[in-house]
Structure formats: C-alpha cells, structure tokens
Amino acid sequence: MVVAGAATWGVAASPAFAIRTTDVSGMVVTTASDVNAVLALGSPAPNAFMLATDGLRSSLEAIPSIAGADVSVTLPGTLQVRIVERTPILAWHAGASLLLVDRDGLVIADAGSADASPAARALASGLPTVDDRRAPAAEGGAVVSEVQPLLAVGGRLGPIELDVATRLLSLRPTDIGSGSGALGVRLDDEDGWTLHPAVDRPWTAVFGFYSATLRPADLVPEQARLLRSLLAGREAQLLRIVLADGTHGTYTTK
C-alpha cells in the first residue's frame, strides 16, 4: 500500500503530466477571450490527474452563449473542451452593438464587438434584425456620457418585446402585399414598432407600442392584414401608415 501510494503521488506530482495544450471546439459566437479567461490555469500548469474539470465546465456554462460544455483530459497533458452553443434566432442592432438573441430572449453574444469572430459576424448578417433606435436610459439623472445600454450580453428581452419582434420579423413582403424585396423592423421612442421596405423606405407602417394587457402582441397579425388592405393598389403613393388596431388605420400620401 505504501508503494502504491507513493507511485500515485509520484504520477500526480510529475511534470510529465502537466497540462500543456488546450483543444477547444464548437466556438462560433463565443469569444476566445471569455473562454481563455476560464481556462487560464495559471503557472505552474496543473497536473492532469489533479485538475478539477467539473469546475471548469460550470464556469464555461456560465458564459451566456454556451448551453453546455464537456471538459476532459487526454494524457499525457491535453485539456479537451467541447462547447455546445445556444442558437440565436434574431439579431438586435442597437448603436454599435449587434446582439444575438436566442429563442428564450437571452442575449448570448455581441457580433458587433471588437473581439467578435468573423463567423459570428457572418451568422449575424444572415439573421432577421431589429433596428433599435431607442435612447439609452440614464440612471438617477446621469449625464449623457453615463447612460446605460438598454440591452447587453447576458441580458434578456422582455416577453412582449420577444413576441412582437418574432412576429414582425417573420413577415414577408408577400404577406402584406408589398412589391418590395425585403422588410425592415425598427423600434424607437416616438412610434414604437414600425415596418418598412428594407431598401429606400418609401413608406413606413406604424404598429405602435404593446403591453401584456392593453395592447397584446397577438394584435400584430390583425394589423398585418389591415396593412395589406391599405397597401393594395396604392403602395407607391403611400408615405406613412398608422395601424391603430386590427381594423382601424390611417395613412398619408407622398
């Protein structure tokens, strides 16, 4: 037993089994800086037999973009990390940020950040996008330079915002009888949610603001049907369309 114990201690203490390389796979929107911060094992490098991989896995899974991670050691000294990321369903453009949002409304990454990967930027460019023009909120009367962003990585869209965003972003030009090639969705402080042709914006349809009780998100399909009837035969002449609800709407012409 003494010999066996000494042998075990010798293996655990031997520099021959120190972690020398790290092999990470599965990263698309997760930034290398976030992963490296977790995997910074210090000096001297830990022994492969002594490394607590469960702690590393938990720390990786605390990163908003990571749904799960598998961390293991391959002898003599390689740390293998397999990452499974959350899947973004839409992008949220706010200022310099291009935030990626998953189906639960969680903001998992910023494809507009300086350390975003080319793959993350490419992924974001193919997602339906909300153009958020709302003014950031100042805390406690703070000056403009201290305003806080409305959304950030690790934050979450409210259920109403997520519901309205997915409904409007799912609309296609044919759904509303438009001859435009694509549609854009905007959110601002003056009109709330608006829809417009993505190129040149010849008209703007104001869908407005929503709340859980007074103006729920399930009003959007009715507004879309009303918009279709208002665009019919006059799209080229319209400038601004206000959709008060599913049956009442007004418009101005150019």
Steps between C-alpha positions, in 0.01 A plus 500: 500500500784735581661427164169548317438827680845627420455406136167683482652809660790484261272496195289784640806711569691420184550791257471246220123507552458877520231655278698644210246540219133589475271382221171694475228433243144617439561875528314721253353796691684436827802730522847359551559751779208360703620142460863587567400677821348175626782277375781715639644220713789699642864414549629246561254310283279262701548126486258310276402270787431788739302733275138560611323487164151535652584850619624599156183362340278699738694818432474452124126438522463831685600677175168616342574350156579152632219250555729217603865400515697180532843529659741208514872425513688290248832368623772596521389865523224628271186672626213432260198731503191434291252790498133492402372852438154645528336569163411862416170558318530874443741792523439822690683803364545776758769763449831323436365172637363215290355275767409139434183380673387140552145360506465577872592866451847459651766728350779251440767702317587828331602449138583870479770492767867538415581142602207339315612227261444524123271197537287686757473803272406280206235325708354831613481634145268215406258545789181710498590821680324758716638853461467641852515881488378560855705734717702324772372554852690723741514381860414748774525807279841403366658710230487374142850349516384270781182361345453126520428283195149358474637154429832326554645150479351291779184711508162388380224643283168540673231252391299769321807627311596147398147414390455817292850473351453141383156576355613806305829345384311199366296718262595482133413757231247259350324473839404867483466527123816705456712501188819573693778245515529490881365665813672673791384526860578801719429589862522860625369724776260697281308238301585174675519213252502586129530303178640626171656377175865424570623703201424873460212488754230648271242448776489431871230302680461588868398200711552692824559392858383181671423386852390173654146620575405812304663423166628141482738367235231281342366819345790492250346249253178706485702816437692321226174407327381860526830621358455269204161651424638855526798427273285336233518704180662801666837392643697738275300799625508433873735673742391422855245245620378491860341172609300586812376141530389218274212694342588869524781661305588829335759600244662798336619516141815642343 
